[in-house]
Amino acid sequence: MMSSDLQQIRIGLTDSHSCSYLPERKERVAVALDATMHCGSSYEVLLANGFRRSGDTIYKPHCDSCSACQAIRISIPDFLPSKSQKRLLGKSQGLRWELREQLDSTWFDLYSRYIEERHSTGTMYPPRKKEFYQFSQCGWLNTQYLHVYDGDKLIAIAVTDIMSNSASAFYTFFDPMYQFHWVRWGFYTK
């Protein structure tokens, strides 16, 4: 449920256009227009109400006939892993996780392989550093990068906003050729 403060913010709606996730559908987004919402505490409230960001723009899917894009919010104190999640965690003990303020020097090679393999027909192709920085960085949030290594090999990065009461891994990319029979990145990065 949205707080009364959020019911008072100005929202703009984009025109419908081709969906970047479901090619046969149209997408539309609601954009938070109030500059006062562009701070960590306000964004955290919006985040809890299904909003996300790209660069400094705060938005929420608002499609006319589709609700497939759903943000996943997990209350860590209340979270109980399923049996399959426990098995996956056990199998991932050899992986090393590092939260960093800067990207690993090999990040762009990893990002390029990901875009070329998974999004070669989308708007992010070809991969470009400038565009990555435009959508991943934000002037009013503490954005960090969760690096996942297998030994010394970088295999994934989750671009993560760190706030007072939450964290939001809003974009994840990984090595599409990484071979471990137990890794299902879509499941692992949710």
C-alpha positions as CSV (number, residue, x, y, z in Angstrom):
1,M,0.0,0.0,0.0
2,M,1.3,3.4,-0.9
3,S,1.9,6.0,1.8
4,S,-0.1,9.3,1.7
5,D,3.1,11.2,0.8
6,L,3.4,9.1,-2.4
7,Q,-0.2,9.8,-3.4
8,Q,0.7,13.5,-3.7
9,I,3.7,13.2,-6.1
10,R,3.4,14.2,-9.7
11,I,3.6,11.2,-12.2
12,G,4.1,11.5,-15.9
13,L,3.1,8.7,-18.3
14,T,5.1,7.9,-21.4
15,D,3.4,6.9,-24.7
16,S,3.1,3.2,-25.4
17,H,6.0,1.8,-27.3
18,S,7.4,-1.6,-28.2
19,C,8.3,-3.6,-25.1
20,S,12.0,-4.3,-24.6
21,Y,11.3,-7.5,-22.7
22,L,8.2,-9.0,-24.5
23,P,8.5,-8.2,-28.2
24,E,4.9,-8.9,-29.0
25,R,3.6,-6.4,-26.4
26,K,3.6,-2.6,-25.8
27,E,5.1,-1.0,-22.7
28,R,4.4,2.3,-20.9
29,V,6.0,3.7,-17.8
30,A,5.0,6.1,-15.0
31,V,7.8,8.5,-14.2
32,A,8.2,10.3,-10.9
33,L,8.5,14.0,-11.8
34,D,9.0,15.6,-8.4
35,A,12.7,16.5,-7.9
36,T,12.1,16.1,-4.1
37,M,11.8,12.4,-4.7
38,H,15.4,12.2,-5.9
39,C,17.0,11.3,-2.7
40,G,17.8,8.0,-0.9
41,S,15.0,8.2,1.7
42,S,12.2,9.1,-0.8
43,Y,13.5,6.6,-3.4
44,E,13.4,3.9,-0.7
45,V,9.7,4.5,-0.2
46,L,9.1,4.5,-4.0
47,L,11.1,1.3,-4.3
48,A,8.9,-0.4,-1.7
49,N,6.0,0.6,-3.9
50,G,7.3,-1.0,-7.1
51,F,9.3,1.9,-8.6
52,R,12.9,1.4,-9.9
53,R,15.4,3.7,-11.6
54,S,17.5,4.1,-14.7
55,G,20.2,6.7,-14.1
56,D,18.5,9.5,-12.2
57,T,15.0,8.7,-13.6
58,I,12.6,7.0,-11.2
59,Y,9.9,5.0,-13.0
60,K,7.4,2.1,-12.7
61,P,6.0,-0.1,-15.4
62,H,2.4,1.1,-16.1
63,C,1.4,-1.0,-19.2
64,D,-2.2,-0.8,-20.4
65,S,-2.8,-4.6,-20.8
66,C,0.1,-6.3,-19.1
67,S,1.6,-6.7,-15.6
68,A,4.4,-9.2,-16.3
69,C,7.2,-6.9,-15.0
70,Q,7.0,-7.3,-11.3
71,A,9.6,-6.1,-8.9
72,I,10.7,-8.6,-6.4
73,R,11.0,-7.4,-2.8
74,I,12.3,-9.6,-0.1
75,S,12.2,-8.8,3.6
76,I,15.5,-10.3,4.8
77,P,14.5,-10.8,8.5
78,D,11.5,-12.8,7.3
79,F,13.2,-14.7,4.5
80,L,13.4,-18.5,4.8
81,P,15.2,-20.2,1.9
82,S,13.5,-23.1,0.2
83,K,15.2,-26.5,-0.1
84,S,16.4,-25.8,-3.6
85,Q,17.8,-22.4,-2.5
86,K,19.7,-24.1,0.3
87,R,21.1,-26.6,-2.1
88,L,22.2,-23.8,-4.5
89,L,23.8,-21.9,-1.6
90,G,25.7,-25.0,-0.6
91,K,26.9,-25.6,-4.1
92,S,28.1,-22.0,-4.4
93,Q,30.5,-22.1,-1.5
94,G,33.5,-21.9,-3.9
95,L,32.3,-18.5,-5.2
96,R,33.6,-15.3,-3.7
97,W,31.4,-12.2,-3.4
98,E,32.8,-8.7,-3.1
99,L,30.8,-5.5,-2.7
100,R,32.9,-2.7,-4.3
101,E,32.5,1.0,-5.0
102,Q,34.3,0.6,-8.3
103,L,33.9,-1.9,-11.1
104,D,36.6,-4.6,-11.6
105,S,39.0,-3.7,-14.4
106,T,37.6,-6.6,-16.6
107,W,33.9,-5.6,-16.1
108,F,33.4,-4.3,-19.7
109,D,34.6,-7.6,-21.3
110,L,32.0,-9.5,-19.1
111,Y,29.3,-6.9,-19.8
112,S,30.0,-7.1,-23.6
113,R,29.8,-10.9,-23.7
114,Y,26.5,-10.7,-21.8
115,I,24.9,-8.2,-24.1
116,E,26.2,-9.9,-27.2
117,E,24.8,-13.3,-26.1
118,R,21.6,-12.3,-24.4
119,H,20.5,-8.9,-25.9
120,S,21.9,-8.8,-29.4
121,T,18.6,-7.6,-30.9
122,G,17.8,-5.1,-28.1
123,T,18.5,-1.4,-27.5
124,M,21.6,-2.2,-25.4
125,Y,23.4,-3.7,-28.4
126,P,26.1,-3.1,-29.2
127,P,27.5,-2.7,-25.7
128,R,28.8,0.8,-24.9
129,K,30.5,2.0,-21.7
130,K,28.9,5.4,-21.9
131,E,25.3,4.0,-22.0
132,F,26.1,1.6,-19.2
133,Y,27.3,4.4,-17.0
134,Q,24.2,6.5,-17.9
135,F,21.7,4.0,-16.7
136,S,23.7,2.5,-13.9
137,Q,25.0,5.5,-12.1
138,C,22.9,8.0,-10.0
139,G,24.0,11.3,-8.5
140,W,21.9,11.0,-5.4
141,L,22.3,7.3,-4.4
142,N,25.1,5.2,-3.1
143,T,25.6,2.7,-6.0
144,Q,28.0,-0.2,-5.5
145,Y,28.9,-3.3,-7.5
146,L,28.5,-6.8,-6.1
147,H,31.2,-8.8,-7.9
148,V,31.0,-12.6,-8.0
149,Y,34.2,-14.6,-8.7
150,D,35.0,-18.2,-9.2
151,G,38.6,-18.2,-8.1
152,D,40.1,-15.2,-9.8
153,K,37.6,-15.3,-12.7
154,L,34.9,-12.6,-12.6
155,I,31.6,-14.3,-13.5
156,A,28.9,-11.8,-12.5
157,I,28.2,-8.3,-11.3
158,A,25.0,-6.9,-9.7
159,V,24.7,-3.1,-9.8
160,T,23.4,-2.4,-6.4
161,D,21.9,0.7,-4.7
162,I,22.6,0.8,-1.0
163,M,20.1,2.7,1.2
164,S,19.4,3.1,4.9
165,N,17.0,0.2,5.2
166,S,17.4,-1.7,1.9
167,A,19.5,-2.6,-1.0
168,S,18.4,-2.9,-4.6
169,A,20.3,-5.0,-7.1
170,F,18.7,-3.3,-10.1
171,Y,20.8,-4.7,-12.9
172,T,22.8,-7.9,-13.1
173,F,25.0,-9.2,-15.8
174,F,27.0,-12.4,-16.0
175,D,29.2,-14.6,-18.1
176,P,26.8,-16.4,-20.4
177,M,29.4,-19.1,-21.2
178,Y,30.1,-19.8,-17.5
179,Q,29.7,-23.6,-17.1
180,F,28.6,-25.1,-13.8
181,H,25.9,-27.6,-14.0
182,W,24.2,-26.2,-10.9
183,V,24.2,-22.5,-11.9
184,R,21.0,-21.1,-13.2
185,W,21.7,-17.3,-13.2
186,G,18.1,-16.2,-13.6
187,F,17.3,-18.1,-10.4
188,Y,20.5,-17.2,-8.6
189,T,20.3,-13.4,-9.2
190,K,16.6,-12.9,-8.3
